[in-house]
Amino acid sequence: MRLPGLSGLDLQQELAKANVPIPIIFLTGYGDVPMSVRAMKSGALDFFTKPFDEEALLAAVRQAVARHVTSPQRRTGALAGPELVGSSPAIKALLNRIALVAPTDSSVLILGETGTGKELVARAIHSRSRRSTRPLVSVNCGAIQPSLIASELFGHEKGSFTGAVQQRVGRFELADGGTIFLDEIGELPLETQIALLRVLQERELERVGGNKTIRVDVRVIAATNRDLGAAMSAGKFRADLYYRLNVFPLHVPPLRERREDIPLLVEHLLRRHAGAPGTELRTVDESTMRILQEYAWPGNVRELQNVIERWAIIRASEDISMDESWLPREPSATGDAGAAPIPGPDEPLNLTEHVEAVERQLIRRTLIAVGGNQSEAARRLGMSRGALLGRLRKYGPLSGEEPR
């Protein structure tokens, strides 16, 4: 914060004026609550005062990377606002519902598979609302350790737990007057769900370790790719919280249900990468477009974006042409076409090695399908994110892996 000649806050303002769309995290030994509020309301992703919690900082960095990777502002020049590209009936219906709910203060629950653009929908709602000049604070509930999520959302008082060496303002306070976007809401621990329910009902909260009631005026938009009905039946998600969030549900269609939008999306993504140094992409031939439209896109728009970016790197100055080898093979009804072969009856079989080979291939295939989202991959594989990270450390980098 006390850089020679230019403070951190001043640098933040200069970056905003220069239209440099990068996520900003403050780390300082001189911070206080008013300073952190000013930084966050000016667009900082997070604000840490030394000494800081290492896990909380890592979670903030993961969020920053995930947001920057999927941000429509990564090309030269910022976009005027959130972009939902397409002209299909499904997208038109979604845009109509966004236009209906945006001017209200109603809670919105965005439902859709991973990679469909749920955060873009949240940004579109905020940008069209009366709160558009106030902060939009995004929190990925699946990227923060369960033990830290309450402090992240509601803040904490100094000394409230081990490592709480400074008072911290939570995301709800920072979003006061604006909107908070709770992504992966289905990953929220039950005890935190109770506190969130109070905020939705009473518009007030208490910081962790505090007894002062703080009033907040915040619109809540939540999103999930999970089946919350099944989570409620399993006792993992509170029914009363679900009904508070589900005032106005929005379903974001998967890419396979709006294949007619793929040419527009490809053109949009090519235009974005054409602005990068050394890239000059021109056209996509008919056979390539047919392959793109026939593929199922389990990772949705995020997976398509990754394919286009790969083209931009490999074929920077050529017309785009590809074959099926560019896309991962989909599993057949009898199993994965790329699975490790089982030795014949007379061949030696090391069971441990074979199981590890199959597990490695399954993890790789799942990571590709979800566009590298480790939290979603862990959910689909039926393991904790920590267990998945342990496998990745064991097997080394796998194709499709992208920490977020």
PECOR-V365565 format. One line per field, one symbol per residue. phi: phi as a letter, one per 20 degrees, with the letter a starting at -180 (. if undefined). psi: psi as a letter, one per 30 degrees, with the letter a starting at -180 (. if undefined). A space follows every 50 residues. Layout:
phi: ???
psi: ???
//
This chain:
phi: .dffnbfffffgfffffemeedfccecbdcfbfgfffffffeoffabcdf fceffffffffffffffffeffefffneefafddeqcfgfffffffffff egfedffcdedrffneoffffffffffddfefedfdddcefeedggfdff fffdnbegnfbgneecfceeffffegnccdddelffeffgffgfffgfff edlbbcfgndceedecdcedddbbdeeffffffemdbffffgffeefcfc deffffebgfefgfffffffffffefgndbedcdfffffffffefflfem ffffffffffgfffcfcdffbbcfffdffefefepffdfffefffeefce gffffffffffffffffffdmnffffffffemcfffffffffffengdgn fbfa
psi: fhkkfjleeeeeeeeeefhjikkkkkjlgglleeeeeeeefggkeljkkk klkeeeeeeeeeeeeeeeegkfgflkkllfakkjklgleeeeeeeeeeee feflgkkkjkkllkgfheeeeeeeeefglfgfflkjkkkjfffkkeffee eeeflllkgflkfiflkkkleeefgkfbkkjjlhfffkleefeeeeeeee efhllklkglgkkkkkjkkkklllgljfeeeeefgfkkeeeefeehejkk kjklefghfffeeeeeeeeeeefffkkgkikdlkleeeeeeeffkfifgb eeeeeeeeeeeeeeieglkkklafffkkkkklfgakfglkkkllffkkjj eeeeeeeeeeeeeeeeeeegggjeeeeeeefhlleeeeeeeeeefakkkf kjj.
//
